[in-house]
């Protein structure tokens, strides 16, 4: 049974979309099937260097603010929405039973959240009400960094 599941996962995951890093995409698709386990211990060493494209964020609050101010522009949210739509579209191509229905609805809710965050960039007058609505729906906690993402939407 496990071998058959791996095959259906591979069929769903390939080809890997250009807008995703391969391991991120494979992890998302695997998570969407509902059949992953976490291991609570390090399995590999992770080193960062200055020229690295992807890595851990700085921990200092002002450094995080500077980074967000420089990088979380409209294009960032357009990309977030594009990536979420890409995942949503791919999951809809899955064979029956591969992706549990609750995961389909969760990805759809993430897309709505991404659309709302993009709308906040385009329509400043509705930013606060939209952000408060997303906070009450719990979407910042499910699809972002909780209160930190909420604050970013209010001040950036």
Phi, psi and omega in degrees: 000320182296321180296319177296323178292319179299320180295314181294326177293316179297317179298322179287323185283330184266143356283154180282126181296148181298333185277005180235149167283141189304314184289327176296313181298313181298321178295318179296314181295318177298317179298324181292341177277347178078016185235053175236156177234148175259149178246122188271049174201151180294137178249341178220157173276144181235114179247145177245149175226165187301326183272008185291136180282326183230139179185183181290145179285156175292150184269339182292133185302314181293325177295320177295319178298313179301317179298312181298317180299322182280331190245338185265060178269189181302318181301325178300316183283330173297315179296318178301315180294316179300315181294320180293319176297322179299313178296315180300314180298317181295318181296330179290344178272354184294147174297153179306134176087349181285318180247117179300143182306325181296331179285326173301313182292327178294317179292323176297319177295322176297320177298317178299318178297315178297319178297320180293317179295323176294318178301324178299326179289329185271335185228086185301329183294335181256006184304305183299309179300321179294316180297317178297320177298317179295323178295315180296329178282352179078013185287332177295323178287323181282326189237010181209214182249036175062230184300326179299315178294322178300313178298320178302318180294332180280326189249346182266000000 
